[in-house]
Amino acid sequence: MQKKASNKIFLIIIAILIVLTAIVIIISHNQNTIIQKPNPSEIAQIIENKEITIIDVRTKTEYEQGHIKGAVNIPLANITNQITYKKNNPIAVYCRTGKRSLEAAKKLVKIGYTNIYDLGGIENMNIELTTD
């Protein structure tokens, strides 16, 4: 009788572990899908879309040397402190090579933003920059 009881407990523990593992996988998958990585033609559409906030996460000096028209400069080091947009608003981030934009996108997800586009680096975009 005691062996049957310990087998039941063992099976219950295994079932709980399986459920917890599934929950962790689902949560981590959902966090990854919040950050969208558009292709080049989609990037052009995103930049033209006035409902999407474009954030340049490079330094102020880099931003002043040329940026996407309409972009706001919030350097990566300040992204979590200076961002004030609603958490569900669409936000697109970019930098020079794509490394900082991905890091910024992950930080934004971590503080609750749910609709992030990682545009990558302007080195890889075929767009005109402005100094206005």
N, C-alpha and C positions, 0 to 999 in steps of 0.2 A: 504494500500500500504506500509506503514511504517513497519507493522508487517511482511510482506513478505520479505522486505529488511533485517530486523534484523534476521529472520530465516535463510536466505542465509548466512549472515555473521557468524552466529552461526555454521552452517554446515561446512563452509569453515574452521573455527577455529578447529573444531573437526577433520576434515580430515587432517589438518596440524599436529595436535597433534598425530594422529595415524601414519602418515608417519615418524615423528621424533622418536617416540617410536620404530618403526620397525628398523630404522637406528641404534639406540643405541643398540638394541638387536643384530643385525647383527655384528656390530663392536665389541661388547664385546664377542660374540661367536667366532669370528675370532681370537681375541687375545688369547683366551683359547686354541684354536687348534694349535697355533704356538708351544706351549710347549708339546712335546710328552713324554709320560710316558711308556717306554718299559717294557715288561715282562722279567723274568730272562733269557730266551733263547735269546731274542733280545739283552739284555745287553751284552752278550758274543760276539755276532756278531758286535755290535757297537764298543766294545773295540778292536776287531781285525781289524776293518776298518780303514785303514791309512788315509782316506780322512776326517775323523771326528776328530776334535780337542777335546781332553779330558781335562777338567779343574777340578782340585781338589780345592774346595773353602774353605777348612779347613785352619787353621793357618799353618805357616811355620814349627813349631815344630811338629804338627800332621803329616804333609806331610813327614817330614824327618823320622818319626817313621815307615812309610810304606805307599806306594801309588800304584795306578795302573801303570803298566809299560807304559812309554810314556806320562803320564799325566803331565800337566803343573800346577804349583801351583800359583793360583791367589786367595788370601783370599777374602772371601765375602766382607769384609770392603773396599777392593780396586777394586772390580770387574768392576765398571763402569769407573774407572780412568785408570786402567792398561790394559784393553782388547784392542787389536789392530787388530783383525781379521776382514775380510770383513763381512759385515752385513748378507750376504746370505750364508756364509759358515756354514756347519753343526757343531754344538758345543754340546758336552755332558758335563754336570756338575754333580759332586757328592760331598758328604761330609761324615760324620760319620753316621748320623741317617736319613738323608733325609730332615731335616728342612731347613738347610742352602742352600742346592742345589735347593730347590723349590724357596726360596727367591732370589737366584742368577738368576735362570731362569726368574723369573718375572722382575727383574731389567734389564736383557739383552733384553727382549721383549720391555720394556719401552724405551730403548735407540735405538731401531730399529733393533735388531737381529730377524731373521725370521725363523730359523731352529734350534730349541733348543731341546735337549733330557735331561730330568731330570732323571738321573740314580738312584737317591735316595741315601741311605746310604750304605757304605761298610759293615756295620754290618749285612746287609741283603743280601749281595752278597756272592756267593760261588766262590771267585776268589783269586788267589795268589797275594800278594802284594810284592813290591820290595823296597829296600832302596837305589837303584842306582840313 
